[in-house]
Each structure stands twice: as C-alpha cells, then as structure tokens.
Amino acid sequence: MFVYLPTSGNWLLRTRNGKREASWRMWLLIFLLPAGFLCATGYLVFQSLYLDAAATRTTGEVVRIYERQDWTPWDGDTMTYSPVFRYQFSDGSMTEASTGLSSPNWNFPVGSTHEILFFPARKGDVKLDNFETLWAAPLIIAIIALLALIPSAVAALFLLRWLKGGRGEATAGA
C-alpha cells in the first residue's frame, strides 16, 4: 500500500528505503471517531454534573401535555409527550415552562407533581430530575464510543502488523 504526495509532504503510509512508515495523520484517522465520541461523552457528563450541582431543585405541577406522533426505529409509530410545568421561580413568582424535550415516557397526568431543575437566571428552561434527562445521552454516546473503538483497535493492529513487516523486509535484504 503506497500513499505518498512528494510535492506537499502529506502522506499517510509510505515505504522508504525498505522501511514502512505511518504518518501521524493515519493514526488520527484511525482513532478520530472514538475520540470524538469520547469528547462528546465528556461534554455531556460535565453538562449533567453542572446541572445537578448548580441548578435549583423544586417541585413542578404538570399543567398541560403536548403530544405528537413520532417514529422510532425500536417502536415504529409512537406518541411522544412534552409536559409543561408550573413552579415557583426564584423571585417568588409562579411560572410555566416546558423541558423542551419529549419522550414516550412522559405522559404524566395533569395535576401531578414531579421534581424539576431550573437555573435562577433562565425562567423558561426546566429539566426533569431523572436518569433519562440527565444521564441517558452520555451513557448512549459512551457506548457508541466504546463500540467505535473496536474497529479502530483492529485497524491499529493491522497497521502495526504492516509496519512490523516492513522492518523485517529491510533487515532481510541487507
């Protein structure tokens, strides 16, 4: 395998004087996808930890539910629900806000109360204080990162084997 651009110096793999070489660009390409997903996982974990630590907890009462038809690969056609909560804001006023998200699991009865999180600086933004809202996305992205690491590790092993084969050929011909 030979990928070499002699005019610009950009190359991925090359054989020079019987020795096989792999550019740092090749290693970057191999591990780019899992590294990107791991970075996204770190960002989402930080965001959830920050929300858990800095947000104000309160009880919100469901005043209405928005429902819409949706489609998922697991369930096919399904209904998703987005509750609107009434809660006491930090300045003492009663306000209403939605989570901005929807889920098939959030078909709460109107009048029911649930733990919610909100930032005192943002009046119309609330989050449900549950696993699905805080930790489901980081967990899913982390699983995707680990699954993407498998083909990357296999590619790295093939690359290391290819590089080692070049050293053996160079010493055998000398």
Protein Blocks (a to p, Z undefined) as FASTA:
>chain_A
ZZddfknopafbdceehiacddfklmmmmmmmmmmmmmmmmmmmmmmmmmmmmpccdddd
dfbdcddddddfklopadddddddddddfkopacdddehiacfklmccehiacdddddfk
lmkbccdddfklmmmmmmmmmmmmmmmmmmmmmmmmmmmmmmmmmmmmmmmmZZ
